[in-house]
Amino acid sequence: PLESLDVTVLSKYVLAPLFNITDLRRDSRIDFVGGIRGLEALQERVDKGEMAIAFAMFPVSMEQLMHIADSGNIMPPKVTWFEPKLRSGLVIHQFLNEEPHGQADNRSIENKHESKIV
């Protein structure tokens, strides 16, 4: 569960006791670099003096995410970073076939759909 996530271990055993950082959302000493940017982005920010130290963590697996969600827990900040990002809104794919389930062939379903961004 939550205790097994890299971010929980980092927060509990490094950030809180050594740096007195207990609020990952609001502490101005914390910044986040999305994993898609790679380790080079972390190294560059440390080399430029923008950061004093950087930590890289493994991404949360889909299994971990589902287990935590199913147990009713809330993920820590920035742990649920997914890419690519949608430009905005939610994409909904709506099938317009009004045939009762199982009576339409696949071609009619494929030809009667639309996608919307809301």
Backbone torsions as a table, in degrees:
resi	resn	phi	psi	omega
1	PRO	NA	-148.9	-176.0
2	LEU	-56.7	-37.2	-176.7
3	GLU	-64.5	-20.6	-177.9
4	SER	-90.6	-7.0	-179.9
5	LEU	-73.5	142.1	178.3
6	ASP	-54.5	-43.0	-177.4
7	VAL	-65.0	-33.6	177.9
8	THR	-68.9	-43.6	178.7
9	VAL	-63.0	-45.9	178.6
10	LEU	-59.8	-47.0	-178.3
11	SER	-64.6	-46.7	-174.3
12	LYS	-71.9	-38.7	-172.1
13	TYR	-106.3	-10.1	-179.6
14	VAL	-124.6	-62.1	-173.0
15	LEU	-63.9	-47.5	-178.1
16	ALA	-69.2	-53.3	-175.7
17	PRO	-74.3	-33.0	-175.4
18	LEU	-93.0	-31.9	-175.4
19	PHE	-118.4	1.3	-178.3
20	ASN	54.5	39.5	176.7
21	ILE	-102.9	111.1	-177.8
22	THR	-116.4	-15.0	179.6
23	ASP	-119.1	96.8	-176.3
24	LEU	-67.0	-21.7	-179.3
25	ARG	-79.2	-36.4	-169.4
26	ARG	-110.7	-15.4	-177.3
27	ASP	-70.0	122.4	-176.2
28	SER	-69.0	-12.4	179.3
29	ARG	-82.4	-6.6	-178.6
30	ILE	-104.1	133.5	172.7
31	ASP	-132.5	161.3	-177.7
32	PHE	-126.4	133.0	175.6
33	VAL	-119.5	117.4	-178.3
34	GLY	-59.3	143.7	-176.7
35	GLY	-59.3	-24.9	-179.6
36	ILE	-64.0	-22.1	-179.3
37	ARG	-79.5	-17.7	174.4
38	GLY	83.6	170.2	-179.1
39	LEU	-65.8	-27.1	179.9
40	GLU	-61.1	-35.3	179.3
41	ALA	-65.6	-38.5	177.0
42	LEU	-65.7	-47.1	-179.6
43	GLN	-59.3	-43.2	-179.3
44	GLU	-62.6	-41.8	-178.4
45	ARG	-68.7	-33.8	175.8
46	VAL	-70.9	-45.3	-179.8
47	ASP	-60.4	-35.4	179.5
48	LYS	-80.5	-6.5	-179.4
49	GLY	83.6	6.9	177.5
50	GLU	-70.2	-28.3	178.5
51	MET	-132.5	147.7	176.9
52	ALA	-85.9	-30.9	-177.4
53	ILE	-152.9	152.7	178.7
54	ALA	-136.0	146.7	177.4
55	PHE	-124.7	135.4	175.6
56	ALA	-111.7	137.5	-178.3
57	MET	-127.1	152.7	174.7
58	PHE	-69.0	147.2	177.4
59	PRO	-69.1	155.4	176.2
60	VAL	-71.3	132.6	178.3
61	SER	-77.9	159.3	177.6
62	MET	-61.9	-35.3	177.9
63	GLU	-62.5	-45.2	177.8
64	GLN	-62.6	-45.0	-179.8
65	LEU	-58.9	-47.5	-179.2
66	MET	-65.2	-40.8	-179.9
67	HIS	-62.6	-44.5	-179.6
68	ILE	-67.1	-43.0	178.3
69	ALA	-64.1	-43.5	-179.7
70	ASP	-64.7	-27.5	179.7
71	SER	-85.2	-0.7	176.7
72	GLY	83.6	10.2	179.3
73	ASN	-86.2	165.7	178.3
74	ILE	-111.2	135.0	-179.7
75	MET	-69.9	146.6	175.7
76	PRO	-63.0	162.8	-179.5
77	PRO	-57.5	141.3	174.7
78	LYS	66.6	2.3	-179.2
79	VAL	-75.1	-28.2	-177.2
80	THR	-97.3	41.3	177.8
81	TRP	-78.7	117.9	179.5
82	PHE	-121.3	143.0	175.5
83	GLU	-135.7	148.6	4.7
84	PRO	-76.0	152.0	178.9
85	LYS	-86.3	145.8	170.9
86	LEU	-72.5	148.2	-179.6
87	ARG	-58.3	-46.1	174.0
88	SER	-173.9	154.8	175.9
89	GLY	80.4	-168.2	-177.0
90	LEU	-120.8	131.6	178.0
91	VAL	-88.3	128.3	179.0
92	ILE	-121.3	128.5	177.7
93	HIS	-106.6	116.3	-174.7
94	GLN	-112.8	127.2	174.3
95	PHE	-88.9	129.5	-175.9
96	LEU	-98.7	2.4	179.5
97	ASN	-66.6	125.0	-177.7
98	GLU	-103.6	10.5	176.4
99	GLU	-68.1	145.2	174.1
100	PRO	-57.9	150.1	-177.0
101	HIS	-50.3	129.2	175.0
102	GLY	89.5	-7.3	-176.4
103	GLN	-97.8	-14.0	-179.2
104	ALA	-100.9	146.1	175.8
105	ASP	-84.2	166.7	-175.2
106	ASN	-61.1	-33.9	-178.3
107	ARG	-62.2	-39.7	-178.6
108	SER	-68.7	-33.8	177.9
109	ILE	-69.0	-44.2	-178.4
110	GLU	-63.5	-30.7	-177.6
111	ASN	-86.8	-8.5	-176.2
112	LYS	-123.3	67.3	176.8
113	HIS	-143.5	161.4	176.7
114	GLU	-148.0	154.7	175.7
115	SER	-119.0	143.3	-179.8
116	LYS	-132.3	151.1	168.5
117	ILE	-111.6	123.8	-178.4
118	VAL	-115.6	NA	NA
